[in-house]
Every structure is written in structure tokens, then in C-alpha cells.
Amino acid sequence: MESDAAKPASESAETMLFPVSPLKFVVMDVVTFGFYGLYWAYKNWRWFERETNKKAGPIVYAIFLPVSLFDLCQKLRDLGWQKGFQKQLPIFPIAAAFFLLNASGRIPNALCLISLFTFVPLLIVQLYINDLNKTVNANFEMNSKFTPLNWVGIVIGGIWLVMCIIGTLLPPEALK
């Protein structure tokens, strides 16, 4: 009998990609103003780089996530098909929604708050990743615990977020 260590990474029963709980993903992405989404993208692109033994440039892909998300979703869909996973991933709507939500941060006034919802398309992808992992390995472990560093980010980012929302919603005269 062959051990998991002797099998190629693609055949082992270890966790694929970056499985994080939906709650942790949403909280961390919102309070870090999307920086957690960049970290999430880096971790997923890094997994593909290791799995394929090809230099993928995960840092560059993460930085340019609004334009690289389409490629990441295609790779995820292809991986799902390889693993016999039948769930569909609406690639174009996800990528387009993420791009537009990112662009909405440039809208003046309170409408820029729409950009806080950039987590929504990424959450759809995250749920796909989690379901894929459950299908391939029923015993996979999801990253759902908030670490002390996460809590620091939640407190500092949460305070900053509340201040930004208040500042955005206040009339300009009130800020003088």
C-alpha cells in the first residue's frame, strides 16, 4: 500500500487551495478593506504554483486580482472537473462583479461604500473551494479560527471602518 507521502501532491488527500470559513473570510476581508482578499488570492495562486511546479507569480496575480480573478476561477473550475466535482462556477459573472465592485471605490460620496461588498464574488469562489475540498476529502480542515493577529486586525480595522463610514456619511459641513 502506497503512503500519502509517496503519492504526487495532486493524488494525496490533503487540503487543496486555501479553505477558509465563510465567516472568517467575510469578517477579515471587510475589516482589512480587501487586503485579506489579496492574501487569499496569493495563497490560492501559490497552491497552483506548487501543484503544477510552474512559476505562476502568485504575488503579481494577487496584486492584480481584479484582472486575474477570471484566470483563477478557470483554474478552479478545471481542477474541480479533474476531481469529478460537478458544481458549476459562474466565472464571468464573478470576475465582472469583482472588477466593478473594486471600481466602485472610486465613486464619490457615500456610493463608494458599495466597494465594501467586494467580498461577495470572492465568497462565491471560497464556497466553491470549500465544497471541492469536502468532496475530495471529507476530513479536510477548514481555516475557521481567528488567531490573535486576526483579532488585532479586527479591532484596528473595525475601528477604522466605522470611522470611514461615519466620515463618508457625514455632510461636508460637519467635517470642518
C-alpha angles and dihedrals in degrees: 000000000000119000123227089247091060094050123086113260091253091060099044120100093236123125117283126220119337110319110191127165116260092239094052092044094052096043095047095044094050098045092045092049092240099314090114087057089057090050089048091051091048092052092050095045089046089054091053090047092054094042095052097034088229126127101248099168095232093185092056092045090050094049090051094042095138088066100028097051091086090059092045091052091049091052090048092050091048091049090050091052090048089054093047093252109155101191114116123234113205095220103178097045090048094049093043093048092049092049093048094045089052091050090050088071087076093059112110124242126010093330088080087073087078086078089070086076095066086110092071099076091039090050090057088054091046092053088051090052092049093048091047090053092048090052095049098037119018090193098054117136119234122211099242105136121100108228123210088259089052089053091051088052092047094052097043094037092044092054091046091048093052091048091050093049092048091047091049095049097045117095113253091247090061092058094058 
